[in-house]
């Protein structure tokens, strides 16, 4: 019963993030494909109307530092330096990014980030068009009263603030001593998110149609990702950034336009297929999208038509199986449809003792009369509806099919049941969940407390792996999202961008 109550409290944490979410998103779609050939980066999803600018941002956290090893709070303090391992990690991330052409590179002014950026720059085969720019706005979160202290000492000296930091970071405050003997309230996480938003507002107009590298810190990176997709400071702890982890964001326009997280916190280039769990997070869920089908390649809407994997999809599933071969998997659940079922069965070839269970609520969205049709067919038969699906998906009722809220409700019901079962196991472990593009997107939004109008915020490539960790009495943490390095060895997702 205690474990059940703990699971219920953990699942309930999601609701508090929804209170702080910005509910307005201006989704945009593209009718003129000519923009794609002229852009410097591929557009992984349809955009309407033609955006004024397209920007790809590759976000990297600095390598391991001396304070990371000592478990000390760093913040604005510039006494922490890269360890030998941290330097090696910077060389590894440089190798992973070496083939990408960057128009600009920015880093924090703090030396652990600046040194990482300089090591990365030495590996790039194409010299960026602009020299490295160091900016204060990419500095770490300002934790002025804690900086230099061991985290264990912070927990003892500031127990209330430390608990707020973990569970309700938007409420965490510091009382800063003033010269007059009084104190002034300071909210570090709120200030960090304000700074991140201001950075994007100033940065985006200057980098239309460009690919840019940002090298910074765990806290500011999380705030940059959060503000980009509509999270406020309450969601600070819900995404993770490993040392030298790589995240990729695609901005389809200026501030307020659609942003797609193509990937989050990739670590395979460091020799770690999946990020290590945070302290206290012992329940892990691996969310995998099925391998490619022929209809994915053709960009034909599948929905609940039971299309099997094609040869490339089976190859992707085998690559995912090899990628997860050394990961202990304790439980497995899949949509009963052919494409995820076969993907799961291939992955579990290396885990023969694991029983594969089926969950009907993980089936793909029912596109109704759209199923089996190409985009051009849908536009001809249902004029304007495809554009509406791409702009405001939460408003669309599929003819003789589902709407997004129906998919949302059943997918999150299934996810909550899976999480509750996993948390209540006698021994913590890892659960594999294999499903579909729309279902996975709904789950990922739900985990972060994002509403259905943020549906297009996450990329889900065929055969991609996402990682979500749970702990009792803590919000879930998205440790990594849309890992595809096992499919082509690169940082960017090159899987088919076909219809759902």
Secondary structure, DSSP 8 states (H G I E B T S, - for coil): -HHHHHHHHHHHHHHHHHHT-----B--B-S-THHHHHSSS---S--BS--S--EEEEEEE---BHHHHHTB--TT-----B-HHHHHHHHHHHHHHTT---SEEEEESSHHHHHHHHHHHHH-SS--SS--EEEGGGS----TTTTTSBHHHHHHHSHHHHHHHHH-GGG--EEEE-TTS-EEEE-HHHHHHHHHHHHHHHHGGG-TTEEEEEEE-HHHHHHHHHHHHT--GGGGGGB---TT-EEEEEE-SSTTB-EEEEEEEE-GGGT-SS----TT--EEEEEEE---BHHHHHTB--TTS---B-HHHHHHHHHHHHHTTTS---EEEE-SSHHHHHHHHHHGGG-TT--EEE-GGGS----GGGTT-BHHHHHHHSTTHHHHHHH-GGG-B-TTS-BHHHHHHHHHHHHHHHHHHHHTSSS--EEEEEE-HHHHHHHHHHHHT--GGGGGGB---TT-EEEEEE-TTS--EEEEEEE-HHHHSSSS--S-----
